[in-house]
Amino acid sequence: MAGVDRSASAPHVVAVMAFDQVQLLDVTGPAEVFTTANAYGAHYDVRILSTTGADVRTSSGVRLGVDGGAESLPERVGTLVVPGCVPWQRAVRDRDLVGLTTALIGRSRRVASVCAGAFVLAETGVLDGRRAATHWELTHELATAYPKVEVQDDPVFVRDGDIATSAGVTAGIDLSLALVEEDHGSDLARSVARHLVVFMARPGGQSQFSVRMAPREAQHPAVRQAMNVMAADPRSACTLDALARQVGLSSRHLTRLFRSEVGLTPGHYLESVRLEAAQALLEAGNDSVDLVAEQAGFGSAETMRRVFQLTLGVAPTTYRSRFRTTATQGRFQLSP
C-alpha cells in the first residue's frame, strides 16, 4: 500500500461508489471512519458518487444522496471504496458500474472493497492473481466465479499491493481504520476507534461468525447417514470403525467418500459438529465451560479450548461473552 499522506493543504480524496440496492453500511461505515478522522487531525475529502450522478436507493430502502458522478472528482483519487450488494450478480451485470470502477481504479492511489464489492473488483480483472476477502457466505461463490482470484476464507480484510478487500458489511469499518492508521498512525486511528466504539483491531477472524468450515452437502446415502449419526449425538465416541460398520462400509471407503463429498475426514466433520454444539450451548446457557465441553462431546475443557482457539481464534469464555445476549452485555435494566 502507498505511504503516509499528512498534507494539510491537499486533502486525501476518498471516493465511495454508490448504486441502487447497494448495502447502506458498506457505504456509510467507511465514510464515517474517514470523516471522523478529520476531527482528530486527518484531512480526508469524502465524496459519494454514482454512475449517473443521481441519488440512489439502498437495499434497506434508504435514499442516499450523492455528490455527483465521475466528473465531480479530481483527476487523482486517494482512495476508491467499492461497496457491494446482494445478490452480487446485480452489481457485476451493471456495465456502467463496472466500467466506472475500472476507470477510477486507474486514477486511484489505492482501492478498497467492502463485502460483495470484491465481486465488482474481480469483474474488472484487478484481483486476478491477488489475495482477496469477502463475506464468509460468499467466499465459495467468489472463488468459483473468479478462479484467478486467491480467495481468503477467514481474514476480516486482506491487503495485496494497493488493493484491499474486506469481509462482510461492518468489516469495512475495520479496513477503513487500518487505512487511517496507515495514513496517520496508530494514535489517531485509535482515537477514531474509541469515538466510534469499535475495535481498533477486531479479535479473531470471520470463522467465529460462520458455520464451522461450511461442509458441503453430501449426496451418497451412507455419508448422509453417518453425518446424521454424528449430529444426533456428538457426545458418542463415534470411532471411525464403529461408524463405518453402522453404515455398512469399510473405514477406508467411508473416509474416501467423506473427503470427496464433504471435503473433510469423518473425524474432522465430527469435530465441527461438536464445535457447533458447544457454540450453541455457550450462547444460550450458563453452564460452566467444563460442562459444555462434556455435553458437546469434547471430553475436556482443554480439548475444547484448543479447538476454539485453532478454528475461531478465540477462547470459549471469550466467545460466550461476545455472542450471548446483548441484554447481559449491555446491562439493560428492566423497569419493575
N, C-alpha and C positions, 0 to 999 in steps of 0.2 A: 504494500500500500504506500501511497505517497506520504511525504513528510509533513512536518508541522506547519500550520498556517495560522499565524497570530497577527497578521497585518491589521492595524487599526483603521487604515484608510480604504482598503479594498475588501468588502465583505465576501465571505465564502458563500456563494450561491448554492442552495440546496433545492433542487427541482424534484418535486414529488408528483408522479403521474397520478391521474385520476380518470376514471371512466365509469360508465354505467354498470352497476352491480358490483363495483369494487367493494372490498371489505373496509368498512369505515375505520376501524382501528389500525389497519395496515397503513392508512394514510395519516391519521391524526396522531398515532403513537410516536413515530419518528419526528413528525412536525413539532410535537410538544417537547420532545427532548432537545431538539436544536434551538427552539425559541426560548426554552427555559435556560439553556446555557448562556444565552445573551445577558441574562440578569446577573451572571457571575463573571462577566468579562469576555465572553466569546463575541464573535461578530459574524453571525450567520444571517443570511437573507433567504428565508424560506418562501418558496413560491409553489403554489399548486397549479398544475396545468393539465389541460385535456387536449385531445387531438383537434377539436373544433374551437377551443377557447370558451365553450359554453359550460355552464354548471352541469353537474352530473347527479344522478340519484344512486345512492349506495345500496348494498344488499340489505341493509336494515331499514331502507325506506327513507333515510335522512337525506335531504338535498344538500349537496356540498358545493359551496361556492369556489370558483377557481379564479386565478389571477390572469388567465389568458392561455394562448397556445404557445407554440414554439417561438413565435416572433416576440413574445414578451420576455424571453431570456437573453442574456448577453451571449456573445459568441462562445465564450468558455464557461463551463459549469463546474463548480467544485465537486458536488456530489449529486448523482442521479439516483433517486429511490423509486423502485418499481414495485408496487403492491400487487396483490393478487385477487382473484375471485374464485368462487366455487359454483358451478364446475369450472375448472381451469380451461376447458376446451373453448368456452365462450371468449376468453381473452385471446387465445392464440389464433382463433379464427378471425379476429378483428385485424385486418391487414393494415388499416390506418394506425392502429395502436402499435403493432409490431414494427411498422415502417418508421414511425416517430421514435420509438425506443432505439431502433438500430441507428438512426441519425444522431440521437442525443448521446449514445454511448461513445461515438467518435468525438464528441465535443466535451466529454466529461473527464475530470481528473480521476474519479473513482466512481464505481457503480455498485449499488446495493439493491437487493430484493428482499421482500417480506413474504413469507408463507408461499402461496401459489404463484407469486411473482416470479419465482425461479423458472416456471414454465415459459413465461414470456421471454426471459433472457435466453433460455435454451432454444426457443424458436428462432431467435436472431442468430444463433450459432456461436455466441460469445462464450458459452460454457463448454464447448467442445474441448475435451482433454483436461478440463478443470474439475476440481472437487467442488461439490455444492451440497447445500442443505435445503430442505423444505419441510412442511408439516409432516409429522410422523405417519399420518394416514395416507400421505401422497408419495412417500419415497419410492415405493414399488412402481407406481404409475410413472413417475419421472424417469426412473431407470429404464422402464420398458419403452416409453415414448421417445426417449432421447438416449440411446445406448452409448453415445460418445461422452456423456456426462458421467463423472465419477461420483455417484450419489452417496452421501454420508448419512447413515441412519440416525445416529444419536446426538451429534453436536447441536447446541442451540443456535449457533451460527458458525459459518466457515468462511475463511478468507483465503483466496487464491490469487496472488498478484494484486491487481487493482480491482478485483471483483469480489464482493462479499455477499453471501446469501444467508438468510436466516430461516429458522423454523417457523412454527405456526403463530400467527397473529401477534401476541404480546412479545414474542421473541424479537420483533422489530425494534422494540424499546431497548432490549439488551444489546443488539447490534449497534443502534444509534449511540448508546452510551459508550460503546467501545470506540466508535469513530470520534466522538467528542474527546475521549481520553487521548486518542492518537493525535488529535489536533492541539489540545490544550493541557494535557497532563492529567494525572490521576486525581489531584486535589479538586480541580474544577469539576471533573466528571463525578466525583464522589458527592460534591455539593448538589449537583443536579439529581443524582440518585436519591439523596436524602429528601430533597424537596418533593420529588415525585413519589416517595415512599415505595421504592422498588429496590431490588438487589443491585448492588454495583456489579457483581458477577453472580449470576444465578447458580446455586449449587446443584450439581447433578446434570444429567442430560435429558433428552426427550424421552428416553425409555421409562422414566418414572411416571410419565403421563400416558404411556401407550400400553397396549396388551403385550405381555412378555413375548418377545421375539416373533410375534404375529405369525404363528404357524399356519401353513396353508391347509385348506380343507382337503381331506383325503377322499379318494374315490374307491379304493379297494375295501370291500366289506370287512375283511379281517383287521385292517388297520383302523377302520372306524370303530369296530367292536373293541379293540384294545384301547383306543382313546377314551371310549365311553367307560370302560372298566376303571381306568386311572382317574377320570373325572368324578366318578361316582364315589370313590373313597381314596383320596390322596394319601391317607394315613397308612393304607395297607402296604405291606412290603413290596408287592408288585415286582418280584425278581423277573429278569428277562425270561428265564426258563419257564417259570410258572405262567407268565403272561402268554408266552408262545404256545404252551400246552393248552391254555384256555381257549385260544382262537384257532387251534389246530394247525399250527405252522412250526417249522424249526426256528430256533433262535436266530440263526443266520439269515433265514429268509425274511423273518419279521423285521429285523434290523435293516435289511436291504430295502424292503418296501417302505419303511418309515423314512429312510433317507431320501428316497426318490419322490415320495408323495407329500411328505410333511417338511422335509428339509432339516430334520432333527433325528437323533437316535431316540429310541424309546426312553432311555434314561434321561436325556435332556428334556424330552417332552414332559415326563413326569415331574421333573424339577420345575418346569414352567407352570404346571398345574398347581403344584404346592406353593409356588410363589404367588400366584393369583389368589389362592385361598387365603394365604397369610395377609396379603394386601387388604382383602375384603374384611377379614377379622380385625385388623388394626384400624381400619377406617370406621367400622361400625360399633365396636365394643370397647370394654375397659379391661379385658383380661390382660394378665401380665404377659410379657414377651415370652417367657418360658412356656406358659400355657398355650399361647398362639403357635409357637414352634411345634409343640406336641400335637395340637389339633390339626395343623396344616400338613403334618407328616414329616417334618424336618428332623425330628428326634431330639435336637438340642438347639438352644438359643444361639449358640456359637455357629452352628452349621447354617442356621437361617441368616444370621448376621453376615456371614461370608457371602452367601448368595445375593442378599440385598445389596451389599457393597459392590460386588462384582458386576451385577447386572443393572442396578438402578443408580449406583453411585452415592447412595445414602444408607444410613443405618436404619433398622426397623423403628427405633424410637423417633428418629428424625422424620421418617416417612409418616408415622402416625400424627405427629404434631403439625405436619404440613397439609395433610389431606383429610383429616377428620373434620367434623362440623365446624363451620365458621362461628357458630354461636359460642362454642367453647373458646376458640382462639380470640374472638373479638370481645369476649367478656360482656355479651349483651345482657342487660338486666331486664327481667320481665316485671311488669307492674303487678302488684298484688290485686 
